[in-house]
């Protein structure tokens, strides 16, 4: 058992995947990981880090949009996925 970013990751090896891990307990904010299986601990940690990074990027783009609206008084339509101004 290993804990990473408040997610408990347990070894659940099988014949085909001897390093298989399963995420068995997560906080409410990261419940999308509950029950997910990865072929090794490195892949599981990478998936967690990627998800957290994407959340930070989305929060940042929303914050920038709010600041632009505050500063210029004009709503700017930004595509949250790409950060490009929509027409």
C-alpha positions in Angstrom: 0.0 0.0 0.0 1.2 3.5 -0.9 -0.3 6.9 -0.3 0.1 9.7 -2.9 -1.7 13.0 -2.8 -4.3 11.5 -0.4 -5.0 8.7 -2.7 -4.3 5.1 -1.4 -2.8 2.9 -4.1 -2.6 -0.9 -3.4 -0.8 -3.6 -5.2 -3.2 -6.0 -6.9 -1.0 -8.2 -9.0 -2.3 -10.7 -11.5 -0.6 -13.3 -13.7 -0.6 -11.1 -16.7 0.4 -7.9 -14.8 2.5 -8.6 -11.8 2.9 -4.9 -11.0 -0.8 -4.0 -11.3 -2.0 -1.4 -8.8 -5.5 -0.2 -7.9 -6.6 3.1 -6.3 -8.8 2.0 -3.4 -9.5 5.2 -1.5 -9.7 8.8 -2.6 -10.9 12.2 -1.3 -14.1 13.4 -2.7 -12.4 15.9 -5.0 -10.4 13.1 -6.7 -13.1 10.4 -6.8 -12.6 9.8 -10.6 -9.6 7.7 -9.6 -11.6 5.4 -7.3 -11.3 1.8 -8.5 -9.0 2.6 -11.4 -6.2 0.2 -12.2 -2.8 0.9 -13.7 -0.1 -1.5 -14.9 2.5 -0.1 -12.4 2.8 2.5 -9.7 4.7 5.0 -12.0 1.7 5.1 -14.4 -0.7 5.6 -11.5 1.3 8.5 -10.1 1.7 10.0 -13.6 -2.1 9.9 -14.1 -2.7 11.7 -10.8 -0.1 14.4 -11.6 -1.5 14.9 -15.1 -5.1 15.3 -13.7 -4.0 17.8 -11.0 -2.0 19.8 -13.6 -5.0 20.0 -15.9 -7.2 21.2 -13.1 -4.7 24.0 -12.3 -4.6 25.0 -16.0 -8.4 25.2 -16.2 -8.6 27.2 -13.0 -5.9 29.6 -14.3 -7.8 30.2 -17.5 -11.0 31.0 -15.7 -9.1 33.4 -13.4 -7.6 35.2 -16.4 -11.0 35.5 -18.1 -12.4 37.1 -14.9 -9.5 39.5 -14.6 -9.8 40.6 -18.3 -13.5 41.2 -17.7 -12.7 43.2 -14.6 -10.0 45.3 -16.3 -11.6 46.0 -19.6 -15.3 45.6 -18.9 -15.8 43.4 -21.9 -16.4 39.7 -21.7 -13.8 37.7 -23.5 -14.9 34.3 -24.7 -11.9 32.0 -24.3 -12.0 28.4 -25.3 -11.1 26.8 -21.9 -9.4 23.8 -23.6 -7.1 25.8 -25.9 -7.0 29.3 -24.4 -7.8 30.7 -27.8 -10.3 33.6 -28.2 -13.5 32.3 -29.8 -15.2 34.2 -32.6 
